[in-house]
């Protein structure tokens, strides 16, 4: 599982937790999130995220 | 507002730099306030400066909280940010609204607002005249107007009517404390007001030259922002105004906020790393920044015309083509800059 960080606002997407409130189930991999998805915190595009760390 | 667990800093250097800045802000606020109650006018004067600067650092730490640079858990960043808004007199509206407007600024590459102060001044020429007169005396009247609207945010802004209960509660708490102090210790209330205006002045001194965008009245509209994600435009129309390139610690006075190109290029960089990012991106070229003396010259020379000065600058050239010309003109002290761009006023 990986974690991805928004480079504008610091929001973190954790693949293990997903974003159930946004309709993204726990365990959803980053690659499986639609390309037009936007950061729920600041609205920037998916491309502005960077992988933070590998989580065991 | 208690933290459930001890918050963990996001960065190993966080306890030193973020912790130091927070400790300074709180101590400066505490000792500054205590000093206002002393009899000595010298202590009063120094305490007013200390209090004003403590609030300034607290304001910049709200900015750090907004970008989640402090703690690993973003809920802890939000808790701290909300707490600090009470120190800066920015608690009348919500922390979330402060962040929303700020990130529209970053993501939309624009200054999106609700309040059209140019139109307001056209419709209220007497108010404009009063504000220009006060500005001539270095009283930050334009930003006082903005903060006055912020105090009554839920009454002034239709989209924030649902915040009325919270807004009234904050007005009653802060208002009753202020008027009680005014009644029993009028000197303290006066000096607190001066300290608050010092904070406002420092914040807008820094804000006024960092972008040459015009503002757009799209804070509450749903239209697609025309420049969203255009980071080349952002780079060309963002300007750095450090206190010094040679003496790095001088920039700590405003938590390195003057390295604004670096901040916009890498917005989640914590404040103490911004000079290094600036050097990484721009090297040591001094012509890429607006020198401090030019900033001071502009602040003094255009303090009255700046009230409507943003539009005067934009009239001088098409905003899209301004960019490097603005930097050149700013370096020579020939632009007025703008007011009313504080991230504390979320409208």
Interface residues (C-beta under 8 A of the other chain):
Chain A: X5 X6 X7 X8 X9 X10 X11 X12 X41 X42 X43 X44 X45
Chain B: X10 X66 X67 X68 X69 X74 X77 X99 X103 X104 X106 X107 X229 X266 X267 X268
